[in-house]
Amino acid sequence: MDKTILKKRVDISTWSTILTILTMAALIGICIWQFNKNENEAICWLLLAIMVVWSFFTLFYCPMYLRLTEDSLNVETSLRIKSFPLSEIEEVKICPPTMAERRICGSGGFFGYWGWFREPSIGKYFAYYGMASQTFLIRLKSGRQYMLGCRDAKEMAKELGKALQNQA
């Protein structure tokens, strides 16, 4: 087991929290309304299926913690750990997303921001963050980019930069 250098929690923005609560409340409310009407159960089952699928993707992609170890940077979600070996990371920089970002496929606030995005100044990247003000960008040697976020992202980026220098 790798020794942990730094572990930071991912905070979800107020907007994401409100969006998540309203979306889930609306879906549940429509289901209850449809069940009470006893007219269109198919709509209710469809909405329940959508909630299950969304919940699965949320558990699979919504970041909870970032953990920097001696050998890797890990994004920890409820169902998996996405690991970036330090040997594959080429660059790290503080780089919050801008208002110009466009979602390709993923969540634009439902339980945070995760999925594929494109931005004119950065290009295409995969996001794992909860608040745009707490982000940094890593670029892998393969050219892939990831926008990551956590509490005190500047400290995480600084420690990651040190770890990358120690790898060289």
Order of alpha helices (4+ residues) and beta strands (2+ residues): beta-alpha-alpha-beta-beta-beta-beta-beta-beta-beta-beta-beta-alpha
